[in-house]
Amino acid sequence: MKVERQIVDFWRYLNKNPVSARLIAIAWILVIGGIAFIGNLGGTGLVDETEPLFAEAARQMKETGDWVTPYFNGAPRFDKPPLIYWLMAIAYQMIGVNEWAARLPSALSAIALMGMGFYTLKRFGAATLDGYPDSNQCWLSAFIGSALIALHPLTIIWARTGVSDMLLTGCIGLALMAFFCGYAEGEVDQGKSLQIHNLVFKTSQIWYFTFYLLIALAILTKGPVGIVLPGLTIGSFVLYVGNWRAVLREMHLLQGLFIILLVALPWHILVTLANGKAFIDSFFGYHNVERFTEVVNRHWAPWYFYFVVVLLGFVPWSLYLPAAIARLRFWKRSIWRHQPRTTHLGLFTFFWFVCIFGFFTIAATKLPSYVLPLMPAAGILVALLWAEQMGRSSSPSWMMKLGNVLNGVFFLILGGVLVYTPQLVKGDQAMPDLAPLLQESGLPILGGAIAIATAMAIGLLALRRQGQWVWLVNLLGMLTLIIFVLLPAASIVDSQRQLPLRQLAQVIVQERQPGEELVMIGTTKPSIVFYTRQPVTFKLRARSAAIYLQKRTISQPGISTVLILTTPKKLEVLDLQPAQYQNLGKSGPYQLIRVSEQVLSRLPQE
């Protein structure tokens, strides 16, 4: 009871001191976001295969001054629209061309989601049926929800990766929360308005216009999916609630369409004029339509794939998702249709979650990152559940009790997996020294101890019938694992997986002669392009590389040597003997050599 009184006193203090409340909220977001997303952000190298593609395209955009057509390795890259490249290039201008700058847009997107999630939950996170919010429960929802949006594996991974997925998630998440603020405030704050020069806007209108701007940015991040996913969510929601006519009138769709076209259309026109049919076929045909209707790049998965992704990607909070969804009683449509809009946040995030989940489940091409935009909705759903549990005097439901049991079991299993990690990674030919390095660091034992201690704390709370505090134990356990285990382990993995390529890239920069071509044989590692700042010819098969190199000696007789980056096994396939090349360096599984034109002309092709 003493703890509960202290919590109530804290909420009362926040309500009476708005300046202090804002500072505490900002500190909460920055501390958790800083640990989850910013800490050691640039301490590891770009991870092949995808991240260097974005980082290098942004670098080439900065170097060439062509802000319309993205390029990688000398060829146009139409995979994604330019917003992520623009933001990376701006970061390069500000803090230099490095990993930190390449990942900063993703990290800031995740922190922005935390901030907007906090604001939305503080306003509408615990509204009563008469439309008036329970202030104490709103504070709980805001603090818990902003943490849950951040602290789960899928968001932590992609917020620390320099690709477009987290930026898209940020744009869509912010847009949908802006829509809901406009939707709810259209009913609550009808008398409020803002005057800009001679124009007067209702608060709800400002939120709707913000929504349209963010939709345009989502389109500039990843194409049509930036409007399709929010459109499905909002359309399904207002049809279910039955107020779609009123909402469409409030949203000023024509004005919103104008905002979207004004922001998103110019680049599409310019890039089409610059590249013509090649852009249209690649961007719209291959990277949008075909990814939905056909399996692209062998990214096939069974229909239940995203059930597994959400379970593991949102763990441990995913263990409470069934209870969070069940508490909504979404099947009782007649009740929801007669409740004030301010009570609809849980229902709205349910449609947000289900529409994105269903869309990508139907899609033929499947990747774990595709469902990243539904993770903020999952965080809000579970936060509403936990805030309600904290405010209840009765015992938790059987679903919550089951969730707590599974939560404890999860951390026990995680502890065992972490302790056994060196055995799991033993035998990896690309990182042969990883297992002993992890064993020597003591990180597996430390991680296992933290996970098991978290499981024991969850069990103790459950036995003492204080299961409503399990969320706090989870939060502290996740933060501790990130600080003391995951970030140090990432540096060890980087030293084995990516550092060898960076070291050889430095040798290439120092040793490369004017006009000398660099050929990578046996694998495609785009990071070598980023770190050498020069084009690279990639050949997966040694025999095709031999044919290419022989033809090259004929077509370019003026260049006497070639740099080859490969593995010793591939050199054996090429039948190159040590006396036939100059060994410039070896790091990890890779070897860098210089080969003369005379040797290249005699390479076997059979």
N, C-alpha and C positions, 0 to 999 in steps of 0.2 A: 504493500500500500504506500510505503514511503516513496518508492521509486515512481509510482504512478502520480503521486502528488507533485513530485519534482518535475515530471514531464509536463503536467498541466500548467505548473508555474512557468515553465520554459515557453510553452505556446502563448501563455498570457503575456509574457514579456515581449515576445516577437510581435504580437498584435498591437501592443502599446508603443513599440519603438520601431517604426518602419525602416528607419535608416540602418539601425543595427541589424534588423531582419534581412535587409538586402545584402549587407556586408557578410553576414553569416552564410546566406545562400550562395553568394559568389565564392566564398572561401570553400564551401562544401564542394561545389562544382569543380573549382580549379584544383583542389587537392586530389580528388578522386580522378578527374580527367587527366591531371598531370601525371599521376602514377600510371594510369592505364594506357595513356596514349602518347605522352610527351617524353617521359623518362627514357633516356638512352635511345631516342628516336633515330638519331643518325649514327649510332654506335656500331651498326652492322652494315655490311655491304648490300647493294641491291640484289634481290633474290631472283635468279633465273627460274622460270622462263619469261614471265609476263612483265614484271615490274620494270626492267630495263627498257622495254619497248616504249613505255610511256615517258620514262625519264629522258631517254635519248631523243625522242620525238620533240619533247619540250625544249631540250637543249639546242637541237637543230633549228627549231623555230626562233629561238632567241638569237642564234648566231646568224641565220640567213635573213632575218627580218620579215620572213613570209609568215604572217599570222593567219593565213587562210587555209593553206594546204599543209597538213602535218606530214613529215617525212621521217622514215627510219631507214638507216643504212643506204641512203640515196634513193629510196623508192617511196612513193606516196603511201601513207598509212590511213586508210579510210575506215578502220575498225570502229572508231569512236569520234564523236564531234569534238570541238576544240576546247571546251571550257576547262577541262582538266589540264590540258597543255598550256593554256593561257595562265592559269593560276600557278603552275609549276614554273613557267618562264618568268613570271613576276617575282616569285620567290627566289629564283636564280639571280635576278637582277639585284635583289635586296641583300641576300646573305651568301651568294656564291653558288656555283654549280656543285652540289653535293647531295648526299642521301637525305640529310635533314630537310633541305629545301624541297626535294622531290616528294617527301612524305608529309610535309606540313599541311597541304590542303586536306588530306584525308583526316589527319588528327584534329584539325580545327572544325571540320564538318561534324565529327563525333562529339566534340565539346559543345558545339552549337546545338546539337540534338539534345544534349543533357540540359542545357539552359532553357530551351523552349519547352522541353518536357516538364521541367520544374515549374515554369510559369503556368502552363496549361493545367497541371495537376493542382497547383496552388489555387487557381481560380475555380476549377470545376471538378476537382478530384474527389469530392465527397459531398455533392449537393444532395439535399433532402428532397422528398417528393414534392414539397411545396415550392421548390426552386431556390431556397436559401441555403447557402453552403454551411456545413459544419466546419468552422474555422480550424479547430484542432485536428480533425481528420484530414483536412486539406493539407495542412503542414506535413503531417505524416506521409501522405501520398506523395507530396512533392519531393521530400528528402529520400524516401525509399525508391520512388520511380526514377528519379534522375540517376541514382546509383545503379539500378537494374538495367537502365538503357546502356550503361557503360560496361558493367562487369559481367561479361560472359564471353566465351571463347571466340565466337564468330566476329563480333564487333571489335574485340581487342586485336585480333589478327588483321582485319582489313583496315582498321583505323591507323595501323602502323605500317601500311603497305601503300606505295605510291602508284595506285591504279585508280580507275574511275568509280569503282563500286561504292566506296564510302561517300564520295561526293554525291553520287546519285541518291544514296540512302538519305543523306543530309537534306538534299533539295526536296525529295518526296516527303520525308518525315516532317520537315518544317512547313511545307505546303499544306499537308493534311491537318496539322495542328493549327495553322493559321486559318484554314477553312473552318475548323470546329470553333475557334474563338469567335469568328464572324457569325457563325451559325447560332452560337449560344448567346452572344451579346446582342444579336439582332432582336432577341426577346427580352433580355434583362436590361440593357442600357439604351433603350430607345430614345431617351432624352439627351444622351451624350453626343457631342459632335466636336469636330476639329476644323478650325478655319485656317486655310492656307491662302494668303492674299485675299482674293474676293470669293474664293470657293469654300463651301462648307460641306464637310463629309461627316457622315455618321461613323461611329467607331467600327461598326460591323462592315461598312464599306471599305474602310482602310484595311481591315483584315482580309477581305475578299480580294482587293487589289494586290495585297502582298502575296496571297495565294497564287494569283495569276503570274506574278513576276517569278515566283519560285518554280512554277510549272515550266515557264520559258527556260529557266536555268537548267532544270532537269532535262529538258529536250536537248539543250546544248551540251549536256553531259553524256547522254547515252541514247539520244534519238527518240523515236515515237513512244517507247516504253515510258518515258517521262510524263506523258499525258495519259496514256492508256491505263496505267495502274491507279493513279488518283481518280480518273474518270470512272473506272469500274467500282472503286470503293465508295465514292460519293453517290453515284447513281444507284447502287444497290441499297445503300443506307437510307436515302430519302424516299425511295420507292417502298421500302419496308415500313418506315415510320408513317408514310402517307402524306407528308407535307411537301412533296416535290414541287408543286406549282408555286407555293409561297417562296420556297428557297430559290428556285430559278429566277423569280422576279427580283429577289433581294440581291442575287449575285451579279446582276447586270452582265449577262453573258456576252453581249455584243462588245461592250467596253473591254471585258476580260479577254475576248478573242483578239481584239486590237492590240492589247498589251503583249499578249503572247507572240503575235506575228511581228510586232515592232521589235521585240528583243531577239526572237529565235530565227526569223526568216532571212535577215540580211546575209548571215554567214552561209546559209544553204544556197542562196542565189549566187554569191561570190564563188563558192567552191565548185558549184556546177558550171559556171562560166569558165572557170580556170581548168577544169578537168573533164567536163562533159559526161558522156555516157559511162566512162570508167568509174566515176564517183557514184552515179545512180545505181549501176549494177552491183557494185561492191557494197556500198553502205546500206541501201534500202533492200536490195535483192538478197545478198548473201548474209549480211550481219544482222538483219532484222527479220525478214519474212522466212528465210530458210532456217534460221536458228529456232523459229517457233514450229515450223511445219516438218522439218527434217533434222536428223541427227548430224551435227556438224563437228568435225575434228574428233570423231569417235567418242563424244561426250554423251554416251547413252547411260541410262540408269533405269531401274524398275519403277513402277508407279509409286511405291512406298518410299522412294528415295528421300523425299523432303521430310517425311516423318522422322527419319533417322537424323537428318541434318538439323532439324529444329531441336530434337531431343538432346543431341550432343553439342550443338552450337550454342544453345541457350542454357545449358546445364550450369548450376544446379536449379535454376529458377524454372526450367521446363517441367520439373517434377510437380509443380503447382499449377501448371497451365490448365489441366482438366478442371480443377476446382475453381480457378479464376473464371473460366468460361461458363461452368455450370451455375455459378452464383448469379449470372446475368439473367437466367431463365429467358433466353432469347426466343424460345418457342412461344412465349405468351405475348403475341403481337398486340393484342387488344390493350394490354396494360401499358406497353411501351408507347403506343400511339396517343395515349392520354396523359402522359407525363410531360412536365416542362422540358424544354430543350437542355437546360443546364444539368439535367440528370442523365443525359445521353452519352457521356464520354465513354463509359464502358462499352455500351452497345456500338458506338462508332468505331472504337478500336478493334472490336470483334470483327466488324465487316472489313476493316483495314487488314487485319491478320488473315482472314479467310479468303478474301478476294485475291490477294497476292499469292498466297499458298496455292489456291486452286488454279490460278493462271499459269504458274510455272510447273505445276504438276501435269497439266494438260500439254504443255510445250514438249516438243520432241527432244531438244537439246537440254541437258540438265547439268548444272554446275552448282556447288554449294553456295557460292556468292550470290546467286540469283535471288535467293530468299532473304538476303540481308535487309532489304527495305521493310520487311515485316517485323524485324526485331524490336524497333521502338514500340510498336503496338503491343508486342508480347510483354515488354517491360512495364507498360502502363497497366495492362490487364492484371498482372501479378501484383503490382504495387497497390492497386485498388483493393485487391483481396487482402493483402497484408495489413493495410491501413484499417480495413473493416475489422479484421481479427484483433488488432491492437485496441480497438475501441469497444469490443464486446466483453461483457462480463461472463457470458455463458461459455461452456467448453467448446473447443473447435469441432468442426464437422469431421466425419470419418474420412473424408477425402483429404482434409488438411492433416489429420493424424497419419494417414497413409503416406502423404507427401513427406512428412517429417521423417518417417521410418526410411523411406527410399533415399531421402537426403543423406541421412547418416550412413546408409549402406554405400551410397555413391562415394562418399569421402573415404570410407574404408577401402573400397576397390581402387580408388585413385591412389591412395597411399601405397597399396601393394604394387600397382603398375609403376609408380614413380621409383620405388626401390628396385624394381626389376628392369628398369629402363636400359642400363648398360648391356644386359643380355639381349634385349629386343633389338638394339641397333648393332650388335656385334655381327661382323661379316659383311657390312656394307662396303662394297669395293670402292665407291666414290669417296667414302669417309672412313678409311680403315682404322684411324687412330681415335675416332670419336668415343667408342666404348671405354677404353682405358682412361681417357681424359675426363669423362664424366665420372668414372669411378673414383679417380684421384681427387676431383673437386669436392666430393662429399655432398653434392647437390641432390642426388637421388635419395640419400638417407634423410637429408634435411627436409626435402619435399614430402617424403613419406611421413615423417614425424609431424609436420604441420597438418597434413591431410587427416591423419589419424587423430590428432588432438582436436581438430575441428569436428570430426565424427563423434568423439567422446563428449564434447561440449553440447552438441545437438542432442545426444542421448540423455545427458544430464538434465537439460532443460525440459525434455519430454517427460522424464520421470518425475520432475518437480512440478509438472503441469504449467509450465511457463513456455509452451511451444510458440507463443506469439513473438518471442525474441529470437527465433531461429534465423530470421532474415539478417539480423545484425551479426550473428556468428558467421553466416555465409559470407557476408560482406567483408568482415575482418579476415576470414580465412582466404578469400580470393585475393585481397590486397597483399596479404603476407606472402602468398605464393608468388604473386607477380614480382614483388620487390626482391625477395631473397632467393627465388628459385628460377622463375621463367626468364627474367632479364639476364642474369648471369649465364644461364644455360644457352640462351640465344647467342651470346658472344662466343661460347665454345663451339656451337654448331657452325657459326659463321667462319670461325678460324679454320674449319675443316672443309666446308662446302664452297664458300665464295672467296675467302682470302687468297687461296692459290691463284685464282684467275686475276685478282687485283694485282698481286705481286708480279705476275707475268705481263700484265698490261703495262706496268711501269717499265719493265725491261723492253717491251716493244716500243714504247715512246722514246726511250733512250737510244735503242739500237737501230731503229728503222731508218733505212736510207731513202732518199728522195725517189718517189715513184715505185717503191718496193711494195708489192701486194702482200696482204696478210690473208692466209687461207686457214680456216679451222676445219679439221677433218674428224668425223666420227660422232660429233654432237653439235647442237646449236645452242650457244650460250650468248644471248644478246648483250649481256653485261660487258663483254669484251669490247663491243662497239662503243658503249658509253665511256668506259675507262681509258680506251686508247684514243678516243676522239677521231676515229678514222673508219672508213668502210671496211667490212670484213666479208670475205667470200666463204659461205658455209657449204660444206659437202658432207653429207651423212655417211656415204659409203666410200671406202678407200679406193675402190676400183674406179668409180665415177670421178673421184678426185684426180686420179692418175691420168685419166683421159682428158680432163679439163686442163691440167697443168701442161700436158704435152701440146694440146692445141694452143694454149696460151704462149708457149715458147715460139710457136710458128707465127702467130698473129702479132706478137709484141717482141720482136727480136732485139730491140734496144735495151731491154731490162734484163740484167744478167742473173739476178737472184730473186728468191721468193721466201717469205717467212711462213712457216707452217706451225700451227699450234694444234697439237693432237695428244694422243696417249702412246706409250711405248708399244702397246699391242698393235695399234694401227700402223706404226712404223714398220713392224714386222710384216704386216700384210702388204705394205708398199714395197717390201724387199729393200728397204734402205739400210745400209750398213753404216756404223759410226764414222767410218773413214769418208763417207760420201756427203756428209753434212757437217755444218758448224753448230755445235750445241750451245745455245744461248742461255738456257736456264731450264730448271725443272722445279715444280712446286706441286705438292699433292699428287694427283694422278695425271697431271698435264706436263707436257714437254714442249719447249719452244726451240725450233731449229731454223737454220738458214740453208737453203739448198740452191745450188747453181743451176743455170740453164742447161748445161751439158748433162748433168745428172737427171734432170727432169725429162729430158728428151729420151732417156733410156728406161723410164719406169715401165714395168710390166703392166699390160692391160688385161691379161687373161688370168 
